[in-house]
Amino acid sequence: MRDRVKLGDYDLQSRLLELRGWSIVEGKLHRQFRFKDFVEAFGFMTGVALIAESMNHHPEWSNVYNSVTIDLTTHDAGGITAVDFEFAKRVDLRSASTSVND
């Protein structure tokens, strides 16, 4: 699968320009979302879980009260791939209506 090939530095930086609020942290595509409260954060996570299942690509993530942190990498490829960027774009669409600050 071409979309599950580890991206080089140039491709990473180029694709990162297409995303808002994401960065590369410790070799992973990283973003933290904040919501009004725990219920909104949990609702967001539920939506992201559906994205993950539909793509068969599952994030590393955590939740503390109104904050959700997501880290993306394709373990089989040993780094960040096009799949991670597609996942991030879908997450951003999901968060557009609920995220308090980006």
C-alpha positions as protocol buffer text, in pm:
chain_id: "A"
residue {
  index: 1
  type: MET
  ca { x: 0 y: 0 z: 0 }
}
residue {
  index: 2
  type: ARG
  ca { x: 152 y: 325 z: -116 }
}
residue {
  index: 3
  type: ASP
  ca { x: -25 y: 530 z: 150 }
}
residue {
  index: 4
  type: ARG
  ca { x: 141 y: 330 z: 429 }
}
residue {
  index: 5
  type: VAL
  ca { x: 500 y: 415 z: 338 }
}
residue {
  index: 6
  type: LYS
  ca { x: 699 y: 624 z: 587 }
}
residue {
  index: 7
  type: LEU
  ca { x: 723 y: 983 z: 464 }
}
residue {
  index: 8
  type: GLY
  ca { x: 1053 y: 1168 z: 439 }
}
residue {
  index: 9
  type: ASP
  ca { x: 1123 y: 1501 z: 608 }
}
residue {
  index: 10
  type: TYR
  ca { x: 1031 y: 1710 z: 303 }
}
residue {
  index: 11
  type: ASP
  ca { x: 696 y: 1535 z: 259 }
}
residue {
  index: 12
  type: LEU
  ca { x: 624 y: 1561 z: 632 }
}
residue {
  index: 13
  type: GLN
  ca { x: 685 y: 1936 z: 640 }
}
residue {
  index: 14
  type: SER
  ca { x: 492 y: 1992 z: 317 }
}
residue {
  index: 15
  type: ARG
  ca { x: 187 y: 1797 z: 436 }
}
residue {
  index: 16
  type: LEU
  ca { x: 204 y: 1958 z: 780 }
}
residue {
  index: 17
  type: LEU
  ca { x: 137 y: 2295 z: 615 }
}
residue {
  index: 18
  type: GLU
  ca { x: -204 y: 2160 z: 510 }
}
residue {
  index: 19
  type: LEU
  ca { x: -310 y: 2096 z: 871 }
}
residue {
  index: 20
  type: ARG
  ca { x: -399 y: 2346 z: 1140 }
}
residue {
  index: 21
  type: GLY
  ca { x: -279 y: 2287 z: 1495 }
}
residue {
  index: 22
  type: TRP
  ca { x: -82 y: 1968 z: 1426 }
}
residue {
  index: 23
  type: SER
  ca { x: 291 y: 1928 z: 1481 }
}
residue {
  index: 24
  type: ILE
  ca { x: 553 y: 1657 z: 1484 }
}
residue {
  index: 25
  type: VAL
  ca { x: 641 y: 1553 z: 1840 }
}
residue {
  index: 26
  type: GLU
  ca { x: 871 y: 1261 z: 1912 }
}
residue {
  index: 27
  type: GLY
  ca { x: 826 y: 1126 z: 1559 }
}
residue {
  index: 28
  type: LYS
  ca { x: 445 y: 1134 z: 1572 }
}
residue {
  index: 29
  type: LEU
  ca { x: 179 y: 1361 z: 1425 }
}
residue {
  index: 30
  type: HIS
  ca { x: 49 y: 1534 z: 1738 }
}
residue {
  index: 31
  type: ARG
  ca { x: -237 y: 1759 z: 1839 }
}
residue {
  index: 32
  type: GLN
  ca { x: -422 y: 1852 z: 2156 }
}
residue {
  index: 33
  type: PHE
  ca { x: -789 y: 1949 z: 2150 }
}
residue {
  index: 34
  type: ARG
  ca { x: -979 y: 2132 z: 2423 }
}
residue {
  index: 35
  type: PHE
  ca { x: -1354 y: 2126 z: 2476 }
}
residue {
  index: 36
  type: LYS
  ca { x: -1611 y: 2293 z: 2697 }
}
residue {
  index: 37
  type: ASP
  ca { x: -1627 y: 1995 z: 2932 }
}
residue {
  index: 38
  type: PHE
  ca { x: -1573 y: 1622 z: 2970 }
}
residue {
  index: 39
  type: VAL
  ca { x: -1896 y: 1529 z: 2792 }
}
residue {
  index: 40
  type: GLU
  ca { x: -1794 y: 1717 z: 2476 }
}
residue {
  index: 41
  type: ALA
  ca { x: -1444 y: 1569 z: 2490 }
}
residue {
  index: 42
  type: PHE
  ca { x: -1583 y: 1219 z: 2529 }
}
residue {
  index: 43
  type: GLY
  ca { x: -1831 y: 1275 z: 2246 }
}
residue {
  index: 44
  type: PHE
  ca { x: -1542 y: 1385 z: 2024 }
}
residue {
  index: 45
  type: MET
  ca { x: -1350 y: 1070 z: 2116 }
}
residue {
  index: 46
  type: THR
  ca { x: -1650 y: 857 z: 2024 }
}
residue {
  index: 47
  type: GLY
  ca { x: -1658 y: 1018 z: 1680 }
}
residue {
  index: 48
  type: VAL
  ca { x: -1283 y: 969 z: 1637 }
}
residue {
  index: 49
  type: ALA
  ca { x: -1322 y: 603 z: 1734 }
}
residue {
  index: 50
  type: LEU
  ca { x: -1563 y: 560 z: 1443 }
}
residue {
  index: 51
  type: ILE
  ca { x: -1310 y: 724 z: 1209 }
}
residue {
  index: 52
  type: ALA
  ca { x: -1040 y: 490 z: 1339 }
}
residue {
  index: 53
  type: GLU
  ca { x: -1252 y: 182 z: 1279 }
}
residue {
  index: 54
  type: SER
  ca { x: -1354 y: 292 z: 930 }
}
residue {
  index: 55
  type: MET
  ca { x: -989 y: 346 z: 835 }
}
residue {
  index: 56
  type: ASN
  ca { x: -856 y: 48 z: 1032 }
}
residue {
  index: 57
  type: HIS
  ca { x: -602 y: 291 z: 1177 }
}
residue {
  index: 58
  type: HIS
  ca { x: -601 y: 355 z: 1550 }
}
residue {
  index: 59
  type: PRO
  ca { x: -446 y: 652 z: 1731 }
}
residue {
  index: 60
  type: GLU
  ca { x: -249 y: 678 z: 2049 }
}
residue {
  index: 61
  type: TRP
  ca { x: -460 y: 915 z: 2255 }
}
residue {
  index: 62
  type: SER
  ca { x: -546 y: 1029 z: 2602 }
}
residue {
  index: 63
  type: ASN
  ca { x: -818 y: 1227 z: 2772 }
}
residue {
  index: 64
  type: VAL
  ca { x: -809 y: 1437 z: 3085 }
}
residue {
  index: 65
  type: TYR
  ca { x: -1137 y: 1614 z: 3161 }
}
residue {
  index: 66
  type: ASN
  ca { x: -1188 y: 1855 z: 2866 }
}
residue {
  index: 67
  type: SER
  ca { x: -863 y: 1779 z: 2684 }
}
residue {
  index: 68
  type: VAL
  ca { x: -792 y: 1511 z: 2423 }
}
residue {
  index: 69
  type: THR
  ca { x: -440 y: 1448 z: 2296 }
}
residue {
  index: 70
  type: ILE
  ca { x: -387 y: 1250 z: 1976 }
}
residue {
  index: 71
  type: ASP
  ca { x: -61 y: 1108 z: 1844 }
}
residue {
  index: 72
  type: LEU
  ca { x: -54 y: 941 z: 1503 }
}
residue {
  index: 73
  type: THR
  ca { x: 202 y: 709 z: 1349 }
}
residue {
  index: 74
  type: THR
  ca { x: 185 y: 402 z: 1131 }
}
residue {
  index: 75
  type: HIS
  ca { x: 364 y: 140 z: 1338 }
}
residue {
  index: 76
  type: ASP
  ca { x: 403 y: -108 z: 1050 }
}
residue {
  index: 77
  type: ALA
  ca { x: 583 y: 158 z: 844 }
}
residue {
  index: 78
  type: GLY
  ca { x: 798 y: 279 z: 1133 }
}
residue {
  index: 79
  type: GLY
  ca { x: 682 y: 640 z: 1116 }
}
residue {
  index: 80
  type: ILE
  ca { x: 430 y: 888 z: 983 }
}
residue {
  index: 81
  type: THR
  ca { x: 255 y: 801 z: 656 }
}
residue {
  index: 82
  type: ALA
  ca { x: -10 y: 948 z: 427 }
}
residue {
  index: 83
  type: VAL
  ca { x: -268 y: 749 z: 627 }
}
residue {
  index: 84
  type: ASP
  ca { x: -182 y: 951 z: 938 }
}
residue {
  index: 85
  type: PHE
  ca { x: -237 y: 1277 z: 752 }
}
residue {
  index: 86
  type: GLU
  ca { x: -569 y: 1154 z: 612 }
}
residue {
  index: 87
  type: PHE
  ca { x: -673 y: 1052 z: 964 }
}
residue {
  index: 88
  type: ALA
  ca { x: -575 y: 1396 z: 1097 }
}
residue {
  index: 89
  type: LYS
  ca { x: -783 y: 1568 z: 827 }
}
residue {
  index: 90
  type: ARG
  ca { x: -1088 y: 1361 z: 917 }
}
residue {
  index: 91
  type: VAL
  ca { x: -1037 y: 1433 z: 1287 }
}
residue {
  index: 92
  type: ASP
  ca { x: -1017 y: 1805 z: 1211 }
}
residue {
  index: 93
  type: LEU
  ca { x: -1348 y: 1789 z: 1025 }
}
residue {
  index: 94
  type: ARG
  ca { x: -1502 y: 1611 z: 1325 }
}
residue {
  index: 95
  type: SER
  ca { x: -1365 y: 1868 z: 1570 }
}
residue {
  index: 96
  type: ALA
  ca { x: -1467 y: 2175 z: 1370 }
}
residue {
  index: 97
  type: SER
  ca { x: -1805 y: 2202 z: 1539 }
}
residue {
  index: 98
  type: THR
  ca { x: -1707 y: 2109 z: 1893 }
}
residue {
  index: 99
  type: SER
  ca { x: -1349 y: 2211 z: 1970 }
}
residue {
  index: 100
  type: VAL
  ca { x: -1324 y: 2519 z: 2192 }
}
residue {
  index: 101
  type: ASN
  ca { x: -973 y: 2624 z: 2094 }
}
residue {
  index: 102
  type: ASP
  ca { x: -728 y: 2496 z: 1837 }
}
